[in-house]
């Protein structure tokens, strides 16, 4: 599944909105996902090399928001369960690491 430029912008905005709602810093998210703050910023902007990266960040942010009692901003293109998409590497997503 590839996104056109408008869909990429929408998805990036949705990721950013949920990141902001979480109240977490890039450094905190980076530690949790075993990566760097720069990589978190790249994923937020959808500048990724692996198609699973936005899903990993989406899942992490959703988990954090739910734990805080905050309703996540809904996604228009990262919808449902990643396991429903045959082309995504489920093992990579399930590792919960970027």
ROLUMSE-406132 format. One line per field, with one value per residue (C-alpha): residue number from 1; residue in one letter; x, y, z. Coordinates in Angstrom, 2 decimals. Example, Ala and Ser with C-alpha at 12.3 -4.5 7.8 and 13.67 -1.06 7.14 Angstrom:
nr = (1	2)
rest = (a	s)
east = (12.30	13.67)
north = (-4.50	-1.06)
up = (7.80	7.14)
//
This chain:
nr = (1	2	3	4	5	6	7	8	9	10	11	12	13	14	15	16	17	18	19	20	21	22	23	24	25	26	27	28	29	30	31	32	33	34	35	36	37	38	39	40	41	42	43	44	45	46	47	48	49	50	51	52	53	54	55	56	57	58	59	60	61	62	63	64	65	66	67	68	69	70	71	72	73	74	75	76	77	78	79	80	81	82	83	84	85	86	87	88	89	90	91	92	93	94	95	96	97	98)
rest = (x	x	x	x	x	x	x	x	x	x	x	x	x	x	x	x	x	x	x	x	x	x	x	x	x	x	x	x	x	x	x	x	x	x	x	x	x	x	x	x	x	x	x	x	x	x	x	x	x	x	x	x	x	x	x	x	x	x	x	x	x	x	x	x	x	x	x	x	x	x	x	x	x	x	x	x	x	x	x	x	x	x	x	x	x	x	x	x	x	x	x	x	x	x	x	x	x	x)
east = (0.00	1.55	0.11	-0.19	1.19	-2.10	-2.53	1.07	0.47	-2.76	-1.09	1.86	-0.50	-2.41	0.78	1.97	-1.38	-1.26	2.38	1.49	-1.51	0.72	2.79	5.90	9.15	10.94	13.65	11.15	9.55	12.98	14.05	10.84	11.20	14.98	15.94	16.98	14.93	15.92	14.37	11.16	11.00	11.56	8.75	6.43	7.17	6.74	10.33	10.82	12.68	10.46	6.73	6.14	7.68	4.52	2.53	5.01	4.84	1.04	0.63	3.00	1.29	-2.16	-1.05	0.36	-2.75	-5.10	-3.00	-3.44	-7.18	-6.85	-8.73	-6.33	-6.96	-8.32	-6.28	-7.67	-5.05	-3.40	-6.68	-7.55	-5.05	-1.71	-2.08	-4.86	-2.33	-0.48	2.38	3.44	6.12	4.20	7.27	8.89	5.78	5.38	8.97	7.80	11.17	12.21)
north = (0.00	3.26	6.62	9.52	12.92	14.10	10.83	11.07	14.60	13.56	10.57	12.66	15.23	12.48	10.95	14.40	15.16	11.96	12.55	16.03	14.68	12.11	14.83	12.74	14.08	12.68	11.49	9.56	7.90	7.12	5.34	3.32	2.30	1.79	4.40	8.05	11.25	12.05	8.80	9.58	12.97	11.28	8.79	11.61	13.24	9.86	9.93	6.22	3.41	0.68	0.69	-0.71	2.27	4.43	1.45	0.88	4.53	4.60	1.57	2.96	6.35	4.75	2.62	5.64	7.73	4.99	4.57	8.30	8.15	10.23	9.33	9.15	11.21	8.69	7.74	7.77	5.53	3.59	1.93	-1.33	-3.95	-4.05	-7.86	-7.40	-6.09	-9.00	-6.82	-5.63	-7.51	-8.49	-9.76	-6.34	-4.54	-6.92	-6.23	-2.67	-1.20	1.24)
up = (0.00	-1.04	-0.21	-2.60	-1.51	0.00	1.92	3.15	4.42	6.15	7.80	8.92	10.45	12.27	13.65	14.75	16.39	18.42	19.30	20.58	22.51	24.21	25.87	25.28	23.91	20.88	23.26	25.40	22.40	20.96	24.14	24.21	20.56	20.79	18.23	18.03	18.33	14.73	13.55	15.44	13.71	10.35	10.95	12.05	8.69	6.92	5.73	6.24	4.57	6.01	5.44	8.93	10.75	10.79	12.08	14.91	15.93	15.53	17.79	20.42	20.51	20.68	23.63	25.45	24.84	26.04	29.22	29.85	29.19	26.02	22.86	19.89	16.79	14.25	11.21	7.71	6.10	8.94	9.81	11.47	12.49	10.71	10.66	8.09	5.56	3.96	2.72	6.19	8.12	11.23	13.08	12.68	13.91	16.85	18.00	18.73	17.80	15.15)
//
